[in-house]
Amino acid sequence: MAKRVVILGAGYGGVKCAQTLERKSSRDETEIILVNKHDYHQFIAQIHESAVGLRDNEDIRVSLAEIFDETRVRIIKDIVLHILPKENKILLEQGTVTYDYLVVALGSEPEYFNIPGIERHSLTLRSLNSAKLIRTHIENRFAAFKANPLKREFLTIVVGGAGFTGIELAGELADWVHELVKEFDLPENLVSVINIEAASTILKEYDRQLIENAYHVLREKGVRIVTDTSIEEVTENRIELSSGEVIKTGTFIWTGGIRANRVVARSGFTSAVRGRARVNKYLQAVDYPNVYIIGDNAFITDPATGDVMGPTAQVAIQGGYIAAHNIMADARGDDLKVFYPRELGRVVSLGRNVAVGQIGKKFKSKGRVAGLLKQAIQWKYLYSIGGVKLVTKKLLK
């Protein structure tokens, strides 16, 4: 009898896991169920482009029906409420699902670090819907300033956090506000984009030379970068910093940290930092060998180095593949494969067609060349999940 494999979440890791099972196991071996809040897969690494209107939602999402054979992968559009690992059962808003094997790939939630007022008074960049909310909010603030020119803070946009998401968003915002001031007929010197980071540098753990280039590009675009300064409190239109400075703002976007989806800890899995579940070297939950946890939901260490792996798309994709392989191996009575995550490189966009990046240990790139490299990586990913047909569709659009 086929083993029922339930995958929670259609992000990078969940899609890779489902596609690997679909392609490398037979119908007699696996029954595949994919549970997701939406009926589409969204390219989270590109949603900062949606937040400034650079791309339509259709450009950075794809219907799950387009990338799966629905006679092979059953898609359930629902919200996960709770996992009962002792009973091999999942509670959804609209019912329950049982499993033989479970893959938890539910993605992340913002981590607010108990900063007063930050959750209530911040926008976040987590999905296409939240990106649209940011875009609409900023446009409304510019319109509100036209109606009330005394509200200078309406034209001040603050991004909290200078990791990859925060820096990519700050770069895109800096380019977008040039268009907004023309649309609303405003002087450019009234508009500010500010990026605040508690660490001593932006893009922590990135190559120093590339960090300096990113600083230069963003400052040339007019972004004010404040490092080594934490946010102490956020109110509706004020941000208090550890330096004593108070910034009046009409828009505050928080990108300063993420944690595992709260369903993970709520369901009783042994957790580590920020709610991420502890897994063994095969990506199995330490308490339940038939449950695999990947991506943002897992506390993963590299068996070769002991380094803790960051919650990146490439680690999620690699984890999705290994989880699928090990499920098939376990069902067939074969040896499981140890997960050795590989850091293939990172490219960070700094606005329209400009980026900094490092591939492997030696190749470094910046400017428009890095921007082209970023686009190439995105097209390669499209091809990996949908082949020539999906790439052609996106190109023609």
C-alpha positions as MATLAB code, in Angstrom:
seq = 'MAKRVVILGAGYGGVKCAQTLERKSSRDETEIILVNKHDYHQFIAQIHESAVGLRDNEDIRVSLAEIFDETRVRIIKDIVLHILPKENKILLEQGTVTYDYLVVALGSEPEYFNIPGIERHSLTLRSLNSAKLIRTHIENRFAAFKANPLKREFLTIVVGGAGFTGIELAGELADWVHELVKEFDLPENLVSVINIEAASTILKEYDRQLIENAYHVLREKGVRIVTDTSIEEVTENRIELSSGEVIKTGTFIWTGGIRANRVVARSGFTSAVRGRARVNKYLQAVDYPNVYIIGDNAFITDPATGDVMGPTAQVAIQGGYIAAHNIMADARGDDLKVFYPRELGRVVSLGRNVAVGQIGKKFKSKGRVAGLLKQAIQWKYLYSIGGVKLVTKKLLK';
ca = [
       0.000    0.000    0.000;
       1.251    3.479   -0.861;
       2.566    5.575    2.017;
       0.739    8.852    2.518;
       3.149   11.796    2.566;
       1.690   15.114    3.672;
       3.672   18.288    2.998;
       2.676   21.433    4.865;
       3.546   24.588    2.944;
       4.210   25.328   -0.722;
       7.236   27.554   -0.291;
      10.629   26.764   -1.779;
      11.242   23.679    0.376;
       7.725   22.278    0.200;
       7.523   22.579   -3.597;
      10.932   20.932   -4.045;
       9.945   18.076   -1.749;
       6.625   17.465   -3.513;
       8.195   17.617   -6.973;
      10.966   15.210   -5.995;
       8.448   12.698   -4.648;
       6.268   13.161   -7.734;
       9.158   12.543  -10.118;
      11.090    9.830   -8.273;
       8.486    7.641   -6.611;
       5.650    5.612   -8.114;
       1.942    5.786   -7.338;
       2.270    2.421   -5.609;
       4.890    3.873   -3.268;
       3.575    7.309   -2.297;
       0.334    9.235   -2.038;
       1.337   12.897   -2.009;
      -0.750   15.617   -0.354;
       0.335   19.281   -0.369;
      -1.432   21.623    2.054;
      -1.060   25.359    1.492;
      -2.870   28.536    2.474;
      -2.998   29.667   -1.169;
      -3.418   27.786   -4.427;
      -0.175   29.271   -5.739;
       3.562   29.232   -5.030;
       5.048   32.697   -4.480;
       8.661   33.641   -5.050;
       9.380   35.141   -1.639;
      12.869   36.234   -2.685;
      11.273   38.676   -5.164;
       8.354   40.153   -3.239;
      10.236   43.383   -2.496;
       9.744   44.118   -6.208;
       5.982   43.778   -5.789;
       6.045   46.146   -2.796;
       7.130   49.020   -5.058;
       5.012   48.082   -8.063;
       8.011   46.957  -10.134;
       6.316   43.630  -10.872;
       2.725   42.466  -10.888;
       1.688   39.676   -8.553;
       1.340   37.342  -11.532;
       5.035   37.847  -12.313;
       6.179   36.420   -9.002;
       3.768   33.618   -8.354;
       2.698   30.472  -10.165;
      -0.402   28.339   -9.746;
       0.307   25.019   -8.048;
      -1.803   23.380  -10.751;
       0.797   24.531  -13.296;
       3.721   22.779  -11.624;
       2.099   19.566  -10.358;
       0.180   16.726  -11.925;
      -2.957   16.951   -9.807;
      -3.645   13.245  -10.356;
      -0.335   12.643   -8.565;
      -0.168   15.512   -6.044;
      -3.394   16.313   -4.224;
      -3.512   20.006   -3.321;
      -5.500   21.114   -0.297;
      -6.047   24.848    0.098;
      -6.393   25.290    3.846;
      -4.747   26.680    6.976;
      -2.843   24.445    9.391;
      -3.974   24.887   12.985;
      -2.167   22.123   14.839;
      -0.069   19.015   14.317;
      -0.658   15.953   16.494;
       2.543   13.951   15.887;
       1.647   11.202   18.374;
      -1.485   10.521   16.350;
      -0.023   11.177   12.870;
      -2.746   13.753   12.339;
      -3.005   17.395   11.233;
      -5.832   19.713   12.222;
      -6.858   22.155    9.503;
      -9.439   24.931    9.541;
     -11.719   22.808    7.388;
     -10.954   19.283    8.541;
      -8.210   16.823    9.432;
      -5.572   14.895    7.486;
      -3.650   11.812    8.582;
      -0.211   10.785    7.363;
       2.453    8.106    7.326;
       5.171   10.687    6.728;
       4.964   14.428    7.342;
       7.095   17.265    5.975;
       6.753   20.569    7.824;
       7.649   23.478    5.538;
       5.315   26.177    6.839;
       7.669   29.109    6.485;
       8.340   31.900    8.944;
       6.707   34.664   10.938;
       8.206   38.012   12.000;
      10.256   38.062   15.195;
       9.606   41.282   17.099;
      12.051   40.766   20.004;
       9.529   42.180   22.504;
      10.166   45.731   21.297;
       7.283   47.872   22.605;
       4.773   48.825   19.932;
       6.604   47.251   17.019;
       4.100   44.533   16.133;
       1.141   46.901   16.308;
       2.693   49.788   14.384;
       4.775   48.088   11.693;
       4.192   46.663    8.260;
       5.985   43.446    7.288;
       7.122   41.964    3.988;
       6.039   38.328    4.186;
       3.875   37.656    1.160;
       2.390   39.144   -1.988;
      -0.564   40.385    0.048;
       1.686   42.180    2.540;
       3.699   43.647   -0.352;
       0.513   45.086   -1.834;
      -0.381   46.535    1.571;
       2.999   48.297    1.768;
       2.634   49.760   -1.706;
      -0.903   51.002   -1.059;
       0.042   52.417    2.354;
       2.947   54.465    0.967;
       0.886   55.805   -1.932;
      -1.830   56.832    0.521;
       0.725   58.597    2.702;
       1.971   60.643   -0.245;
      -1.602   61.544   -1.129;
      -2.289   62.488    2.505;
       0.726   64.808    2.502;
      -0.653   66.636   -0.544;
      -3.820   67.248    1.460;
      -1.903   68.257    4.601;
       1.638   69.555    3.798;
       2.426   70.068    7.482;
       2.683   66.288    7.934;
       6.300   65.934    6.765;
       6.565   62.541    8.482;
       4.207   61.086    5.874;
       7.109   61.267    3.419;
       9.582   59.491    5.704;
       9.852   55.724    5.136;
      11.786   53.667    7.677;
      12.948   50.087    7.167;
      13.965   48.257   10.341;
      16.655   45.639    9.737;
      19.551   45.569    7.257;
      19.681   41.915    6.338;
      18.939   40.744    2.812;
      15.240   41.604    2.859;
      15.730   45.021    4.453;
      18.515   46.051    2.097;
      16.714   44.843   -1.027;
      13.570   46.666    0.031;
      15.447   49.879    0.890;
      17.097   49.881   -2.539;
      13.806   49.399   -4.363;
      12.071   52.070   -2.249;
      14.831   54.558   -3.011;
      14.233   54.082   -6.731;
      10.451   54.117   -6.405;
      10.210   57.381   -4.459;
      11.779   59.197   -7.422;
       8.725   58.139   -9.411;
       6.326   59.033   -6.601;
       7.600   62.592   -6.222;
       6.962   63.137   -9.939;
       3.515   61.575   -9.723;
       2.534   63.726   -6.738;
       4.513   66.796   -7.867;
       6.669   67.008   -4.735;
      10.239   68.219   -4.100;
      12.593   65.229   -3.731;
      14.281   66.753   -0.687;
      11.106   66.246    1.348;
      11.283   62.452    1.008;
      13.472   60.218    3.160;
      14.254   56.497    3.130;
      16.000   55.386    6.320;
      17.413   51.946    7.116;
      18.092   51.084   10.772;
      20.225   48.151   11.914;
      21.201   47.074   15.451;
      24.392   45.325   14.276;
      27.554   47.201   13.428;
      27.107   46.702    9.702;
      24.524   45.984    7.044;
      24.445   42.513    5.435;
      26.143   40.908    8.417;
      28.491   38.016    7.543;
      28.695   39.167    3.927;
      31.980   39.886    2.151;
      33.436   43.175    3.404;
      34.220   44.528   -0.051;
      30.683   43.886   -1.241;
      29.240   45.448    1.911;
      31.183   48.631    1.188;
      29.871   48.640   -2.364;
      26.309   48.211   -1.088;
      26.818   51.129    1.316;
      28.028   53.294   -1.556;
      25.179   52.390   -3.918;
      22.454   52.925   -1.321;
      23.859   56.241   -0.143;
      24.105   57.424   -3.746;
      20.406   56.589   -4.045;
      19.714   58.768   -1.003;
      19.174   56.062    1.628;
      20.226   57.070    5.127;
      21.801   54.042    6.834;
      21.930   53.918   10.636;
      23.912   51.003   12.119;
      24.894   49.952   15.618;
      21.581   51.383   16.797;
      18.603   49.451   18.097;
      14.934   50.375   18.016;
      13.648   50.951   21.540;
       9.971   51.714   20.930;
       7.553   52.269   18.063;
       4.349   54.295   18.148;
       1.939   55.225   15.379;
       4.214   57.914   13.951;
       7.436   57.813   16.014;
      10.446   55.513   16.355;
      12.697   55.871   19.379;
      16.281   54.697   18.911;
      18.894   53.594   21.438;
      20.966   56.634   20.453;
      18.219   58.892   21.804;
      17.135   60.006   18.344;
      13.424   60.086   17.609;
      12.317   59.651   14.002;
       8.878   60.797   12.947;
       7.554   58.571   10.190;
       4.389   57.729    8.328;
       5.636   54.294    7.252;
       7.621   51.760    9.252;
       8.433   48.375    7.715;
       9.960   45.699    9.946;
      12.368   43.182    8.368;
      14.632   42.736   11.377;
      14.089   39.070   12.149;
      12.030   35.944   11.607;
      11.007   32.935   13.655;
       9.510   29.577   12.803;
       5.780   29.344   12.211;
       4.190   29.124   15.651;
       2.400   25.912   14.725;
       5.762   24.139   15.155;
       6.268   24.997   18.822;
       2.536   24.782   19.546;
       2.521   21.203   18.297;
       5.105   20.066   20.835;
       8.234   19.613   18.737;
      11.471   20.136   20.646;
      12.519   23.653   19.668;
      15.672   25.739   19.694;
      16.214   29.425   18.966;
      13.209   31.388   17.627;
      10.913   28.398   17.729;
      12.807   26.334   15.155;
      12.442   22.611   15.703;
      15.512   20.512   16.404;
      16.216   17.958   13.700;
      18.814   15.233   13.295;
      21.307   14.906   10.469;
      18.600   13.394    8.240;
      16.205   16.328    8.871;
      13.912   14.177   11.028;
      12.325   15.795   14.077;
      14.343   14.545   17.045;
      11.188   13.204   18.713;
       9.379   11.758   15.676;
      11.351    9.958   12.928;
       8.423   10.006   10.471;
       8.296   13.823   10.612;
      10.758   15.862    8.539;
      11.143   19.579    9.216;
      12.810   21.875    6.705;
      13.463   25.500    5.808;
      12.594   28.283    8.237;
      10.945   25.798   10.612;
      14.108   23.770   11.326;
      17.172   24.423   13.472;
      19.779   22.944   11.128;
      23.484   22.571   11.737;
      26.008   21.557    9.110;
      27.320   18.105   10.154;
      30.695   18.930    8.594;
      31.300   22.234   10.378;
      28.760   22.529   13.176;
      27.649   25.899   11.762;
      24.007   26.845   12.195;
      22.416   27.372    8.792;
      20.450   30.529    8.117;
      16.870   30.386    6.858;
      17.595   30.884    3.158;
      15.762   29.720    0.052;
      18.663   27.591   -1.116;
      18.875   25.697    2.190;
      15.099   25.151    2.069;
      15.301   23.788   -1.486;
      18.166   21.466   -0.619;
      16.307   20.343    2.496;
      13.169   19.635    0.489;
      15.109   17.335   -1.802;
      16.776   15.453    1.069;
      13.491   15.064    2.963;
      11.876   13.517   -0.126;
      14.874   11.240   -0.723;
      14.897   10.030    2.876;
      11.157    9.385    2.931;
      11.526    7.191   -0.136;
      14.611    5.493    1.324;
      12.876    4.773    4.614;
       9.795    3.379    2.857;
      12.015    1.127    0.716;
      14.202    0.022    3.622;
      17.305    1.808    2.269;
      19.851    3.920    4.115;
      18.987    7.559    4.752;
      21.127   10.361    3.369;
      22.805   12.866    5.705;
      21.930   16.480    4.929;
      25.046   18.482    4.098;
      23.808   21.979    3.235;
      25.787   23.864    0.599;
      26.125   27.623    0.531;
      26.226   28.232   -3.220;
      26.414   32.006   -2.979;
      24.154   34.999   -2.510;
      23.131   37.924   -4.661;
      21.450   40.945   -3.081;
      19.642   43.481   -5.251;
      20.113   47.170   -4.449;
      17.366   48.557   -6.647;
      16.606   48.485  -10.356;
      19.110   46.220  -12.188;
      21.864   46.717   -9.600;
      23.134   44.181   -7.058;
      26.112   42.763   -5.198;
      26.823   39.067   -5.124;
      29.216   36.283   -4.359;
      29.135   32.831   -5.951;
      31.285   30.246   -4.232;
      34.317   31.485   -2.337;
      36.011   33.495   -5.054;
      33.630   34.981   -7.611;
      32.375   38.405   -6.600;
      30.165   40.674   -8.628;
      28.580   44.086   -8.326;
      26.567   46.640  -10.241;
      24.661   45.692  -13.381;
      26.583   42.445  -13.846;
      25.388   41.277  -10.438;
      21.897   42.496  -11.351;
      21.928   40.266  -14.438;
      23.197   37.401  -12.299;
      20.258   37.886   -9.929;
      17.843   37.688  -12.867;
      19.587   34.576  -14.198;
      19.154   32.856  -10.835;
      15.436   33.683  -10.885;
      14.989   32.281  -14.396;
      16.931   29.162  -13.466;
      14.591   28.581  -10.548;
      11.545   29.009  -12.786;
      12.967   26.409  -15.144;
      13.638   24.003  -12.267;
       9.996   23.969  -11.171;
       8.159   24.412  -14.471;
      10.542   23.727  -17.324;
      10.571   25.542  -20.648;
       6.785   25.915  -20.624;
       6.737   28.064  -17.462;
       9.780   30.112  -18.496;
       8.217   30.816  -21.883;
       4.926   31.848  -20.284;
       6.641   34.332  -17.949;
       8.803   35.709  -20.757;
       5.837   36.255  -23.050;
       3.916   38.015  -20.270;
];
